[in-house]
């Protein structure tokens, strides 16, 4: 039986048997967007993450329904525009999976964005300090390796996203 041992504004700490984990108070869903511009540049975002105390690279992502009720696809469209300044003509649902099943109940819906158009600078909403990177697909591996050498953490889901983006290129 699950016991909540701490309740915060955004997260609860829970315990079930010997297993300790966190869960979101309001939402357990997030959306992550794998996106590549028409000129074949992978869209990545970089921001400081307090839990690891470093800047991290990731695909654009965010909570579903953090401001009002919405579908995962609507959240994906909103987050892509807020974080990168791009909108997508198409947002294809790929799959849903756990973000870190040993730590949290959060589930992430993954989307492949295509038909991108730049509409703003991006960078997130108030209180976020997001740097947008547009990295040529043909140099993504060396670029990521260089960023890692510089001390930036690389979210492992970037490699899954590259797989889906490359697969989409081969279909086209």
LOPATOR-254717 format. One line per 2 residues: their letters; for each residue x, y, z of N, C-alpha, C. Coordinates in Angstrom, 2 decimals. Example, Ala and Ser with C-alpha at 12.3 -4.5 7.8 and 13.67 -1.06 7.14 Angstrom:
<sites>
AS> 13.19:-5.69:7.80:12.30:-4.50:7.80:13.20:-3.30:7.80  12.85:-2.25:7.08:13.67:-1.06:7.14:12.90:0.03:7.87 .
</sites>
This chain:
<sites>
XX> 0.84:-1.18:0.00:0.00:0.00:0.00:0.89:1.25:0.00  0.57:2.20:-0.89:1.35:3.42:-1.03:1.05:4.38:0.13 .
XX> 2.14:4.98:0.63:2.03:5.98:1.70:2.74:7.24:1.21  2.06:8.40:1.29:2.69:9.67:0.95:3.43:10.15:2.18 .
XX> 4.76:10.29:2.06:5.58:10.69:3.21:5.91:12.18:3.20  5.74:12.83:2.06:5.92:14.27:1.95:5.05:14.77:0.81 .
XX> 4.34:15.88:1.04:3.53:16.47:-0.02:3.98:17.91:-0.24  4.47:18.18:-1.44:4.89:19.53:-1.81:3.88:20.16:-2.74 .
XX> 4.21:21.33:-3.25:3.32:22.03:-4.16:3.22:21.30:-5.51  4.34:20.76:-5.99:4.38:20.12:-7.29:4.65:18.62:-7.24 .
XX> 5.35:18.16:-6.20:5.74:16.75:-6.10:5.39:16.17:-4.74  5.05:14.90:-4.75:4.90:14.12:-3.52:6.03:13.10:-3.48 .
XX> 6.49:12.81:-2.28:7.38:11.68:-2.07:6.51:10.57:-1.49  6.60:9.40:-2.08:5.76:8.29:-1.65:6.63:7.08:-1.34 .
XX> 6.03:6.14:-0.62:6.73:4.92:-0.25:5.74:3.77:-0.38  6.21:2.71:-1.01:5.42:1.48:-1.10:6.35:0.34:-0.74 .
XX> 6.14:-0.25:0.42:7.10:-1.23:0.92:8.41:-0.51:1.18  9.50:-1.02:0.62:10.81:-0.37:0.77:11.09:0.63:-0.36 .
XX> 10.21:0.69:-1.36:10.45:1.51:-2.54:10.00:2.95:-2.30  10.92:3.91:-2.48:10.59:5.32:-2.37:10.61:5.93:-3.77 .
XX> 9.65:6.80:-4.04:9.57:7.43:-5.35:8.82:8.75:-5.25  8.88:9.54:-6.33:8.14:10.80:-6.35:7.07:10.72:-7.42 .
XX> 6.05:11.53:-7.23:4.97:11.62:-8.21:4.50:13.06:-8.26  4.03:13.47:-9.41:3.53:14.83:-9.55:2.20:14.96:-8.82 .
XX> 2.01:16.10:-8.18:0.76:16.34:-7.46:-0.41:16.44:-8.42  -0.23:17.22:-9.50:-1.34:17.48:-10.42:-1.34:16.56:-11.63 .
XX> -0.22:16.43:-12.28:-0.14:15.70:-13.55:0.96:14.66:-13.50  0.77:13.58:-14.24:1.84:12.60:-14.37:2.26:12.46:-15.82 .
XX> 1.74:13.30:-16.68:2.03:13.18:-18.11:2.89:14.34:-18.59  3.75:14.04:-19.54:4.56:15.05:-20.20:4.59:14.70:-21.69 .
XX> 5.05:15.65:-22.49:5.20:15.43:-23.93:6.61:15.85:-24.32  7.24:15.07:-25.20:8.56:15.39:-25.74:8.45:15.37:-27.26 .
XX> 9.12:16.35:-27.88:8.96:16.54:-29.32:10.30:16.36:-30.02  10.36:15.40:-30.94:11.52:15.20:-31.79:11.28:16.05:-33.04 .
XX> 12.12:17.05:-33.27:11.87:17.99:-34.36:13.15:18.30:-35.13  12.97:18.46:-36.44:14.07:18.79:-37.34:13.54:19.82:-38.34 .
XX> 14.29:20.89:-38.56:13.86:21.96:-39.46:13.87:21.47:-40.91  13.22:22.21:-41.82:13.22:21.81:-43.24:14.63:21.70:-43.84 .
XX> 15.59:22.46:-43.28:16.97:22.37:-43.79:17.81:21.37:-42.97  17.12:20.43:-42.31:17.76:19.28:-41.66:18.60:19.64:-40.43 .
XX> 18.08:20.54:-39.62:18.73:20.90:-38.36:17.87:20.38:-37.20  18.50:19.63:-36.31:17.82:19.06:-35.15:17.61:20.18:-34.12 .
XX> 16.38:20.29:-33.61:16.07:21.30:-32.60:16.27:20.72:-31.21  17.20:21.31:-30.46:17.45:20.90:-29.08:17.36:22.13:-28.19 .
XX> 17.05:21.89:-26.92:16.99:22.98:-25.95:17.98:22.69:-24.83  18.52:23.77:-24.28:19.49:23.66:-23.19:19.05:24.56:-22.05 .
XX> 19.05:24.01:-20.84:18.73:24.83:-19.67:19.35:24.23:-18.42  19.52:25.09:-17.42:20.06:24.65:-16.15:18.99:23.83:-15.43 .
XX> 19.41:22.67:-14.87:18.50:21.79:-14.13:19.01:21.64:-12.71  18.33:22.25:-11.72:18.79:22.20:-10.34:19.04:20.80:-9.77 .
XX> 18.23:19.76:-10.09:18.50:18.46:-9.49:19.89:17.90:-9.79  20.46:18.26:-10.96:21.79:17.78:-11.30:22.84:18.89:-11.24 .
XX> 22.39:20.12:-11.01:23.29:21.25:-10.85:24.08:21.63:-12.08  23.55:21.30:-13.27:24.27:21.58:-14.51:23.28:21.92:-15.62 .
XX> 23.83:22.44:-16.70:23.02:22.67:-17.89:22.83:21.33:-18.59  21.65:21.14:-19.16:21.31:19.88:-19.82:20.75:20.16:-21.20 .
XX> 21.09:19.28:-22.13:20.53:19.31:-23.48:19.43:18.28:-23.58  18.34:18.65:-24.24:17.20:17.76:-24.38:16.40:18.18:-25.60 .
XX> 15.49:17.36:-26.03:14.49:17.80:-27.00:13.47:18.65:-26.25  12.75:19.53:-26.95:11.70:20.30:-26.29:10.70:19.36:-25.62 .
XX> 10.26:19.75:-24.42:9.34:18.90:-23.66:8.66:19.73:-22.58  7.57:19.20:-22.06:6.90:19.87:-20.96:5.70:19.09:-20.49 .
XX> 5.09:19.60:-19.45:3.94:18.94:-18.84:2.68:19.09:-19.69  1.88:18.07:-19.67:0.57:18.10:-20.32:-0.42:18.68:-19.34 .
XX> -1.13:19.72:-19.75:-2.16:20.30:-18.90:-1.63:21.07:-17.73  -0.44:21.66:-17.83:0.10:22.39:-16.69:-0.60:23.73:-16.47 .
XX> -1.27:24.23:-17.51:-1.99:25.50:-17.36:-3.50:25.31:-17.44  -3.95:24.41:-18.27:-5.37:24.11:-18.42:-5.47:22.73:-19.06 .
XX> -6.65:22.11:-18.97:-6.77:20.77:-19.58:-6.44:20.80:-21.07  -5.64:19.83:-21.49:-5.26:19.73:-22.91:-4.82:18.32:-23.22 .
XX> -4.83:17.98:-24.49:-4.34:16.67:-24.92:-2.82:16.70:-24.97  -2.22:15.52:-25.04:-0.76:15.44:-25.15:-0.29:16.10:-26.45 .
XX> -1.04:15.94:-27.54:-0.66:16.55:-28.81:-0.72:18.08:-28.73  -1.73:18.61:-28.05:-1.83:20.06:-27.87:-0.66:20.56:-27.03 .
XX> -0.29:19.82:-25.99:0.85:20.19:-25.16:2.13:20.16:-25.98  2.29:19.16:-26.84:3.48:19.06:-27.69:3.59:20.29:-28.59 .
XX> 2.49:20.67:-29.22:2.50:21.87:-30.07:2.84:23.12:-29.27  2.23:23.27:-28.10:2.47:24.44:-27.26:3.92:24.50:-26.80 .
XX> 4.45:23.38:-26.31:5.83:23.35:-25.81:6.84:23.60:-26.93  6.60:23.03:-28.11:7.51:23.26:-29.24:7.62:24.75:-29.53 .
XX> 6.48:25.43:-29.59:6.50:26.86:-29.88:7.11:27.67:-28.74  6.71:27.38:-27.49:7.25:28.13:-26.35:8.76:28.00:-26.24 .
XX> 9.25:26.78:-26.39:10.67:26.53:-26.13:11.57:26.85:-27.32  11.09:26.57:-28.55:11.97:26.73:-29.71:11.58:27.87:-30.65 .
XX> 10.34:28.35:-30.56:9.87:29.37:-31.49:9.37:28.81:-32.81  9.26:27.50:-32.91:8.76:26.85:-34.13:7.37:26.28:-33.91 .
XX> 6.58:26.27:-34.98:5.31:25.55:-34.99:5.45:24.41:-35.99  4.61:23.39:-35.83:4.67:22.22:-36.71:3.35:22.09:-37.48 .
XX> 3.47:21.81:-38.77:2.27:21.54:-39.57:1.69:20.18:-39.19  2.57:19.25:-38.78:2.14:17.91:-38.38:2.84:17.50:-37.08 .
XX> 2.06:16.88:-36.20:2.60:16.38:-34.94:2.16:14.93:-34.83  3.08:14.01:-35.14:2.76:12.58:-35.17:3.09:11.93:-33.83 .
XX> 2.08:11.31:-33.23:2.28:10.57:-31.99:3.11:9.32:-32.28  4.14:9.06:-31.47:4.99:7.88:-31.64:4.69:6.80:-30.60 .
XX> 4.83:7.14:-29.32:4.61:6.17:-28.24:4.61:6.90:-26.91  4.21:6.23:-25.85:4.26:6.76:-24.49:5.07:5.78:-23.64 .
XX> 5.92:6.33:-22.78:6.73:5.50:-21.90:7.10:6.24:-20.63  7.59:5.52:-19.64:7.97:6.15:-18.37:9.25:6.97:-18.52 .
XX> 9.32:8.08:-17.78:10.51:8.93:-17.87:11.67:8.35:-17.06  11.39:7.84:-15.89:12.39:7.21:-15.03:11.64:6.31:-14.05 .
XX> 11.29:5.09:-14.47:10.35:4.26:-13.70:10.83:3.83:-12.32  12.10:3.96:-12.03:12.57:3.66:-10.69:12.45:4.85:-9.74 .
XX> 12.14:6.01:-10.29:12.09:7.24:-9.52:10.73:7.91:-9.48  9.99:7.84:-10.61:8.76:8.62:-10.71:7.68:7.90:-11.50 .
XX> 6.44:8.31:-11.24:5.29:7.76:-11.97:5.04:8.48:-13.29  5.81:9.51:-13.58:5.60:10.33:-14.78:5.72:9.50:-16.06 .
XX> 4.78:9.74:-16.99:4.81:9.12:-18.32:5.02:10.22:-19.35  5.76:9.91:-20.41:6.03:10.87:-21.48:5.46:10.35:-22.79 .
XX> 4.69:11.21:-23.46:4.20:10.93:-24.81:5.21:11.56:-25.78  5.71:10.76:-26.71:6.71:11.22:-27.67:6.06:11.51:-29.01 .
XX> 6.47:12.63:-29.62:5.90:13.07:-30.89:7.01:13.40:-31.87  6.70:13.21:-33.16:7.60:13.60:-34.24:6.96:14.80:-34.94 .
XX> 7.62:15.94:-34.88:7.11:17.16:-35.49:7.70:17.31:-36.89  6.86:17.75:-37.82:7.36:18.00:-39.18:6.62:19.20:-39.77 .
XX> 7.13:19.69:-40.88:6.56:20.88:-41.49:6.75:22.09:-40.60  7.97:22.29:-40.11:8.24:23.36:-39.14:8.34:24.73:-39.78 .
XX> 7.83:25.72:-39.04:7.93:27.13:-39.44:8.35:27.93:-38.21  9.29:28.85:-38.40:9.75:29.69:-37.29:8.78:30.85:-37.12 .
XX> 8.27:31.03:-35.88:7.32:32.11:-35.61:7.80:33.06:-34.52  8.82:32.66:-33.74:9.36:33.51:-32.69:10.76:33.03:-32.31 .
XX> 11.35:33.69:-31.33:12.69:33.32:-30.87:12.70:32.09:-29.98  11.57:31.78:-29.36:11.56:30.67:-28.41:12.23:31.09:-27.12 .
XX> 12.75:30.13:-26.38:13.43:30.43:-25.13:12.59:30.17:-23.90  11.35:29.72:-24.09:10.51:29.39:-22.95:9.62:30.53:-22.51 .
XX> 8.91:30.30:-21.42:8.01:31.29:-20.85:8.71:31.97:-19.67  8.05:32.91:-19.05:8.64:33.65:-17.93:9.22:32.70:-16.88 .
XX> 10.43:32.97:-16.46:11.09:32.15:-15.45:11.94:31.04:-16.05  11.82:30.80:-17.35:12.66:29.78:-18.00:13.81:30.49:-18.72 .
XX> 14.95:29.86:-18.75:16.13:30.39:-19.43:16.62:29.32:-20.39  15.91:29.17:-21.49:16.18:28.10:-22.44:16.97:28.64:-23.62 .
XX> 18.04:27.96:-23.96:18.81:28.25:-25.16:18.41:27.24:-26.23  18.06:27.74:-27.40:17.66:26.89:-28.52:18.88:26.61:-29.38 .
XX> 19.06:25.35:-29.74:20.15:24.95:-30.63:19.55:24.31:-31.87  20.06:24.71:-33.02:19.70:24.10:-34.30:20.97:23.45:-34.84 .
XX> 21.04:22.13:-34.73:22.27:21.41:-35.03:22.11:20.60:-36.32  22.99:20.80:-37.30:22.89:20.01:-38.53:22.91:18.51:-38.21 .
XX> 21.97:17.78:-38.80:21.87:16.35:-38.54:23.18:15.63:-38.85  23.87:16.04:-39.91:25.08:15.32:-40.30:26.26:15.55:-39.35 .
XX> 26.13:16.48:-38.40:27.20:16.68:-37.43:26.71:16.55:-35.98  25.52:15.98:-35.79:24.93:15.90:-34.45:25.79:15.11:-33.47 .
XX> 26.35:13.99:-33.91:27.14:13.16:-32.99:28.37:13.90:-32.48  29.12:14.53:-33.36:30.32:15.25:-32.92:29.95:16.48:-32.10 .
XX> 28.85:17.15:-32.44:28.40:18.31:-31.68:28.03:17.91:-30.26  27.29:16.82:-30.11:26.91:16.34:-28.77:28.15:15.94:-27.97 .
XX> 29.09:15.27:-28.61:30.33:14.87:-27.92:31.09:16.10:-27.43  31.14:17.14:-28.25:31.82:18.38:-27.85:31.11:19.03:-26.67 .
XX> 29.80:19.07:-26.70:29.03:19.68:-25.60:29.26:18.89:-24.30  29.34:17.56:-24.41:29.60:16.75:-23.23:30.99:17.05:-22.66 .
XX> 31.98:17.21:-23.53:33.33:17.56:-23.08:33.33:18.92:-22.38  32.41:19.80:-22.77:32.28:21.12:-22.16:31.53:21.08:-20.83 .
XX> 31.03:19.91:-20.44:30.36:19.77:-19.16:28.85:19.83:-19.20  28.28:19.92:-20.39:26.83:19.92:-20.52:26.34:18.47:-20.47 .
XX> 25.30:18.22:-19.71:24.73:16.86:-19.65:23.83:16.63:-20.85  23.90:15.43:-21.40:23.11:15.05:-22.58:22.00:14.11:-22.14 .
XX> 20.76:14.52:-22.32:19.63:13.65:-22.00:19.69:12.45:-22.96  19.66:11.25:-22.42:19.78:10.04:-23.23:18.69:9.92:-24.29 .
XX> 17.54:10.56:-24.05:16.44:10.48:-25.02:16.76:11.19:-26.32  17.82:12.00:-26.33:18.25:12.64:-27.58:18.58:11.56:-28.61 .
XX> 19.22:10.49:-28.18:19.62:9.44:-29.12:18.40:8.69:-29.67  17.37:8.52:-28.88:16.12:7.94:-29.38:15.50:8.87:-30.40 .
XX> 15.49:10.16:-30.11:14.92:11.13:-31.04:15.65:11.16:-32.37  16.98:11.09:-32.31:17.77:11.08:-33.55:17.38:9.86:-34.39 .
XX> 17.19:8.73:-33.74:16.76:7.52:-34.45:15.45:7.78:-35.20  14.46:8.34:-34.52:13.17:8.58:-35.16:13.26:9.63:-36.25 .
XX> 14.09:10.67:-36.06:14.25:11.69:-37.09:14.94:11.11:-38.33  15.96:10.29:-38.12:16.64:9.67:-39.26:15.72:8.70:-39.99 .
XX> 14.93:7.96:-39.25:13.96:7.04:-39.85:12.95:7.81:-40.71  12.51:8.96:-40.22:11.56:9.78:-40.98:12.21:10.30:-42.26 .
XX> 13.50:10.64:-42.21:14.21:11.11:-43.40:14.26:10.01:-44.47  14.48:8.78:-44.04:14.58:7.68:-44.98:13.23:7.34:-45.62 .
XX> 12.15:7.62:-44.91:10.81:7.40:-45.46:10.44:8.42:-46.51  10.99:9.65:-46.35:10.64:10.77:-47.25:11.23:10.61:-48.63 .
</sites>
